[in-house]
Amino acid sequence: MRIAVYSCNFGNYRNELTQGIDGFARDKDIDYFFFTDSNEFKSEIWKIIQVPLLKGDGIMNPYRWTAKYIKFVLPEILSDYNIVIWCDSKILKMKFMLHKENILNLCHDHKIVNCKHPQRKTLHEELQYTISRNIENVVNGRRFQEEIIGRSYSTPLPDTCFIIRTTDKETNTMMARVFELLKEKGLKRDQNVYNHAIDELQYPATHIRWICFNYKRNNPGNPW
């Protein structure tokens, strides 16, 4: 069973690269890939992959669109892995370790392991929160709110900073749909379309395991 961890940062978003990413403890049985536009970034843990930027638009710049694409559309270099683990670059400075045995246990009988959002419970709440704070496109966000008014979803709101998933066709298609929905709806925040992608494609909710993962604890051991 092959497992890879992957992350990315483009344009040194939020100055996260200046803080380094090698504080993340390594399991020798897991491979690590970091995607970036920088040709100077070095690491002793991660295999650095340089990729070209996507075009920006009025919704997000090239750096953010490329990051969303890498996050949700499985990079070809990861296609031979059975399980991949996404980590937002902001959490790499937290000193925790992912153990292969723990990952396999979490994925037993499940295709995706998602973290429950620590503050909000529904997509509707997340839309309202992000729109009210201008961290979502206000016009398009309100349009999407009208589109889904009264709709309930089969899954709780995730915190997508950390996602464990298999690389089967069904799961790859659902994850890629998250990126497509961001484009189609003109939105910025993947948590505002993640549940919608699941239900739209009728991805079985039973495939998803939900955990509580507080990455802010800076726990060097098991994070869940």
Buried (B, 14 or more C-beta within 10 A) or exposed (E): EBBBBBBBBBBBBEEBBEEEBBBBEBBEEBBBBBBBBBEEBEBEBBEBBEBEBBEEEEBBBBBBBBBBBBBBBBBEBBEEBEBBBBBBBBBBBBEBBBBBEBBEEBBEEBBBBBBBBEEBEBBBEBBBBBBEEEEBBEEBBBEBBEEBEEEEBEBBBBBBBBBBBBBEEEBBEBBBBBBBBBBEBBBBBBBBBBBBBBBEEEBEBEBBBBEEBEBEEEBEEEBB
